[in-house]
Amino acid sequence: MPKPLHPFFVALGGALLMAALFTDYMYSSNSLMQWANFSVWLITGGLVMALIATISLVTDFALGRAGPIRWLDFGLIAAAAFLSLVNVFVHTRDAWTSVVPTGITLSTIVTILLLVAGLRGWCVTAVKTAGRGESA
């Protein structure tokens, strides 16, 4: 049974979104605007990966590689994606208010959600196992 594709893209996007917490922290500690720019780029890249992960999830379902949705994992990742979408808009503000306090708070919440999702395997579906008469 082929493995689903979506966990790879979820993990890649999650890594980008979690890295934004570091760049937000760096901006809050030294006020160099380039750190805030890095945050926007990382969050945008993470959201693009979330879109690719969604397309991969639909493909996994269409090709029969995905089992039923695990709603806790789906909810964690969906909440992180939604908060990241809000966060990218927060980061479009001018200077200090683009990160402190709202941007760094959202990045922290997203990082916590994604760390939990990562510990659970980055997969939003149950693993499909081979049925009777099929080899694993």
Number of C-alpha atoms within 10 A of each C-alpha: 13 12 12 22 18 25 19 16 23 28 21 17 26 28 19 20 30 23 18 29 24 17 22 27 20 17 24 18 9 9 15 13 15 12 20 26 18 17 31 24 16 22 28 20 18 27 23 14 22 24 16 16 21 15 14 19 23 15 16 19 15 10 11 13 19 24 15 11 14 13 13 12 21 16 14 20 24 17 16 25 23 12 15 24 15 13 24 21 12 19 23 15 12 11 14 16 13 24 29 16 12 14 27 24 15 20 28 19 17 25 22 15 21 27 17 14 23 19 8 12 14 23 24 25 21 14 16 15 15 10 9 7 6 8 8 9
